[in-house]
Amino acid sequence: MSDVVTTAAPAVSNLAEHLIGSEIIRIGGEINARIAQGEKIHNLTIGDFSPAVFPLPAKLNALIREAYEQGHSNYPPANGMAELRKAVSDYIQRGQTLSYSPDEVLIAGGARPLIYATYKAIVDPGEKVVYPVPSWNNNHYTYLHAAEKVEVQATPENRFLPTADDLRPHLADAALLALCSPLNPTGTSFTREQLEEICDLVIEENARRVGRKPLYVMYDQIYQELVLGDTMHVDPVSLRPEMRPYVIYIDGISKSLAATGVRVGWAFGPALVMKKMAAILGHVGAWAPKPEQLATARFLNDTEAFSAAVQEHRRMVSERVNGYYEGFMQLKGAGFPVDAIPAQGAMYLTVRIGIVGRTTADGKVLSNASDVAYYLIEKAGVGLVPFLAFGCGADNDWFRVSVGTTKVEDIPAVMEGLRRAMEELR
């Protein structure tokens, strides 16, 4: 017999072999499987909207159907339908008083391809990408581009948003700074002063890079229409026009209109970067369907209908995040180890459930945030996403509540389930 030991060849690429799937999708999928088996679980994990609770605006629905009936079933242009790029240009001017031409707008099948294309157009292998944690998916996009991640821990004292002081030590040799406001996962938003100070850092850094590739900022504002209460959305170029050559904006209708499955997103920014991103996505084929593009253009242009739909959607989100916030404040007042940060935007509430280290009735120690998440599924019938899924440590006791599937009448049952589960602990 031969003594030669053979090793099986890798079945896939090194990148694919070591790619980590979405922790949020994993948790949400496990919960949905249990629900399908008859378990009663309130799934507050996925950042999506149930059409039974948040239906698509009726007029947008009708416009999509009309576009299909008119026969618009062939390929759209690689950078998006001219009608939609013009409508988005007008929308940006109305809402943010920013002047971006249709040639500086890029359309794709939702925000995700645009984020991917931003990374691909800006970041070379080995270069640094700076982003705060908690943060949605920047770790995965950085990995996909063989870049070096620089995770900057934000704190609850600053509503989990990074400050200029947090970021200052990390920008000198970075290729991209990834920011999001309103922020997924926290539902909090930059103040004018916070973002101005960060913009000034970027401007100073780029003044030192004459003749070199600048530090770019990806500004994900997909939730900007869902600012809540007295919160005002702020953005880099509005605050500091000198930022214009360096900022790539990410936006779309997925969140503002509960249209996550319609898949229409847009980016806007420097014309050269948009052109390169369009070329990248042209090879990927990540286009938004032509009928959906035309329908979105026509809906954006109907400013009265669009505004009414957003206002109603915002009201429904606000009602739910405020209901959960009040529920957590009641538990806190009753002595339970919980807390919450008032929501300022998006569809999320940031909550603290401080039971890491506690012992269950059957003697199991909840040793980390993952243990807590699964305990709450089992005992409270509530699925939440721990900040562990957004780049924070395993002992972090903050969680994301997503309200897109919540009926208002469900909130008391969720809070009662959490109360019971915590009362059982030792």
N, C-alpha and C positions, 0 to 999 in steps of 0.2 A: 504493500500500500504506500501511496505517496504521503510524505510528511508535509507537503506544501499546503498552507492554509490559504484559501481563497476568500476574498472579501467581495461581497456583492457590490456592483457598481451603483452609484446613486441613481435613483429612478427619476429624479427631477432636478431642476437647477438648485444651486446653493441658496439663492434668494427665496425660491418657493419652499424649499425644505425648512427654512428657519422663519418664514413669515408667520406672525401671530394673527389669528383671526380677531374680529371685533369682540371684545369682552361683553359689550352691551347686547349685541345680537345673540351671543351665546346664552346669557342669562335670560333674555327675553324669550328665546326659542325654547329653553327648558320650561319656562313658566307656561308658555302657550301649549306645549305638549301635555303638561299636567292638567291644564284647563280642559283640553280636548278629552281627557280621561275622566272628566267630571268633577275635578276639584274646583272649589270656589276660591279664586285668587284675584285680587285687584292688581293688574299688571301696570305699574307706573314706571316702566323701564324705558321703553323705546321712544325716541323723540319723533313720534308720528301721531297722526290724527285718525281717530276712528270716523269713517264717513257717517256712521249712525249718530255720532255726537256732533261732529264738525263737518257738515256736508259741503261739497264744492258749491261755490256761488252759482245760482241757477242760470244766470246769464252767461257766465263763462262756460258752463256745461253745454248750453244751447249753441254757443259760438263754435265750440269744438265739433259738435255734431254737424253743424252747418258746413264747416270747412271740409269734413270728410265727404259729405253729400255733394259738395262742389267738385270733388275729384282730386283734391290735393294730396295725392298718395305717392308722389315720387320724391327723390332726394331733395333736401333743401341745400342751399349753398353752404360751404364748409364753415363759414363764419357766421351763418345765421341769415334768416330772411331779412331783406332790406327794410320791409315794413316794420318788423319787430325791432331791428336795431334803431330805426328812427323813433319808434314809440318809446323805447328805453331811454334814448338820448333826451327826449322831451320830458320823460318821467324824472330823470335825474335833475334836469333843470328846474322842474316844478318843486320837487321835494327837497333838494339839497342846494339849490341855486349854483350848481356846478355845470360848466359848459364842456361837455364831451361830445364830439361828433359821432355819427353812426360808425365811422371807420375806427373809432377808439372803443367800440363795443363789440364783444364777442358772445355769441349765444351757444349754449351746449345743453346736454340732457341733464339738467340739474346742476347744483353747485359742486358736487364731488369731482366730475371731470375737469372743471375749471381750476379747482384747487390742485389736482394732480398736474395739470398743464402748467400752472404757475411754478410749481416746484421744478418741473422738467425744463422749463424755459430759463429759470434763474440759477438753479443750484447744480454745481458740478460735484461729482463724487469726492468725498472727503471734506467738502466745505461744511461750515457750521450753519445750522439752523437754530435760531433762538426762539423759544416760545415759553409762555408761563404754564405751570401746572397748578390746578387742574386745567386740562385742555382736551378738546375733542380731536382725536385721530392724527395730530401732528407727529406723534411718535411713529405711527405706521407710514405716513408719507415720507418722513425722513429716512426710515429704513428702506423703503422702496427705491430711494434715490441714492443709496449708499453714502448718505451724508452723515455728519456727526451731530447728534442731538445735544442741545444745551437747554436743559430744563430748569426753569427759574421758578422756585416755589413761591407762590403767592399765599397770602394769609387771610384768615377770616376778618381780621381787623381792617383790611383794605377791601373787603367784599370779594376776596379771591381774584382781584385784578392787580396786575403788576404795576409797580411804580417806576418812575425814572431811576430812582436809586437802586431798585432791584435789578434793572436791566443794564445799568451803566457799565459794570465790569465785563460784560459779555459781548459787546457790539463791535469791538475793534477789528476783528477779523471774520465777522459773520457775513454770510451771503444773503440771508433772509431773516426777517423778524416777522413772525406770524402772530397776529392779534385778531381778536374777535369781540364784538360788542353790538348788541347785548350778547353776553357770553354763554355759550354752551360749555359746561353744564350748569352754571350757577344762577342764570337769570339775572345777573347784575350787569351794570353798564358803566362805562367810563364817564367821569365828569369832564367838563371842559378843561379844568385845570390839570387833571391827571394826564389827559391825552396831549395837551399842549407841551407839557414837560417832556414827554416821550418824543414828540415830533422834534423838539429842539435838539434832543440827543442825536436823532437821525441826521438832522441837518448839519450839526457839528461834525459828525462822523464822516459824512459825505464830502464836506469841505476839505477833509484831509485825504480824500481819495482821488484827487485830480489825475486823470489819465488811467484810472483803474475802474473796474466794475464797481458800481455803487452798492450800498446796502439798500436792498428793497424791503418794503413792508407789504405783506399780504394782509388786507383788512377785510375780514369776513363780517359782513353786515347783513347776513341773510335774515336776521330777526329784527331789522331796524324798523319795520312797520309795527312791530309788536312791543314798542316801548309802553310802559304802564304808568299810571298815575301821573305825577308831575314830571317824570323823567323826560329829558330831551335827548334825542340821538345826536351824537357828535361824530365827526369824521376828520381824518388828518388834513385833507386838502382844503376843506372849509376853514379849518383853524389856522393852517399855515400853507398858503398857496405855494411856497417854495418846495413843498413836499410832492407836488404834482409829478415830477419825473420819476419818482421812486415808489409810488403807491399803486398796487393792483387791488381793486375792489372786487369782492365776490358778493353776488346778490341773486335774487330770483323770486318766484312766486310760491315756492314750496311751502314756506311757513306762513307768509302773510295771508295766503288765501286757502290754507289747509289743502294744498294741491301737491302733496309730496309724490303722488303717483303720476302726475301729469308731466313731470320732468322737463321743466323749462327754467333754466338759470342763465345768468349773464355775468360777465366780468367786464370791467372797464378800467382803462389806465393808459400808459404810454403807448402810442401807436405801434412802435417797433415791437414791444413786448406782446401786444395783442396779436400782431401779425404772426409772430413766432408761435404763440400758443395756438392760433388757428391752424397753423401747419401741423403741429403736433397732433391736435385732435382730429385733423383731417385724415391722418394715417390710422388713428384709433377708431374713427367712425362714431364718435360720441355725440352725435347730433340730437337735438330735440326734434321730435316728429314735426313734419311740416304743418299739419292741421293744428296742432297745439300751439305752434309758433304764431300762426296767423290769428288764431283765436285770442291768444294772449295780447298780441298787438292791438287788436280791436277792443279788448276789454280795458287795457291801459289807457287807450285814447278816450274811452267813455269815463271821464274823470268822476262823474257823479256816481255811477254804478260801482266803480272801483273803490272810491272812498267809502261808500256805504257798506260794502262787503268787508273792508278792512276794519272799519269801526265796530261792526257787529262781532267780527272775529276777536278783536281786541277786548271787547266787553266780556265775551265768553271766557277767554283765557284769564282775564283779571278776576272774574268771579270765582274761578276755580283755584288759582294760586293764592288768592286772599283767603278763601275758605280753608285751605290746608294750613296757611300761616296762622290763622286764628286757632285752629285745632292744636297746632304744636305749642302755641303760647299758652293755651289752657292746660296742656300736659305739663309744661314747664312750671306753670303756677301751682300745679298740684304736687310738685316735687320730683317729677320724673327727670332723668338726665338727658333732656333734649333741648334743642334750640333751633332757631331758623333765622335766615337773613331775608328781610322783605324783598320781594321780587321787584325788579325794575324793568324787566323786559323778557322777551322770549316766551317759552311755555314751561318754564322750570322754576322750582323752588329749591333752594339749598337748605338742607336740614341736618342737624347733628343728632345722632342717636348714640349716646355715650355708654355703651354696654360691653365694649371689648374688655375682657378679663372677668366678666361675670359668669356664673355657673348656671346651667339649665337644671330643670327639675330632675332630669335623669343623670345628672352628674357631669355633663360635658362642659368644658370651659370654652367660652367663645374667645378664641385666641387672636383673631384678626377680623378685618372688615368683611372678608368673604364668609367667614363663619356667621357673622351677624346677619349678612344678607340672606343666607339660606335659612337661618333660624327664623327670620321674619316671614319668609315664604311659608315655612312649615307651621309656625305657631300663630302668626298674625294674619296669614292669608294675604300678604302685601308684598309685592315685588318692587324693590328700589335698587338703584345702581350705586354702589359705593364709589367714592372718589378714587379708590384703588384702580378702577377702570379708566381713569383719566390721568394717570401718571403719578398719583400720590402714594404714600407708603401704605403698607398692609395694616398698620395700626391707626391710620387716619379714620376718624369716626364721623365724617361728613358724607352725605348721600344726596343724590339728585332725585327729585320727584318730578316726573313728567305728567302733565295733566291732559294730554291729547286724547285719552280714552275715558276720561272721568266724566260721569254724570254728576251734577251737583248733589243729587240725593244720595250718591254713594259715599260722600266725604265722611259723614258721621260713622259709617260702618268701618271705613279704613282706620279712622282714629281710635275707635273702640278696639279693633283688632290689635293695634300697636300697644294700646294700654294693657290689654290682657297679657300679651306676650311679655311685656316688661315686668308685669306683676308676678309672673311665674319664676322670674330669675332670683338667684340667691347671690 
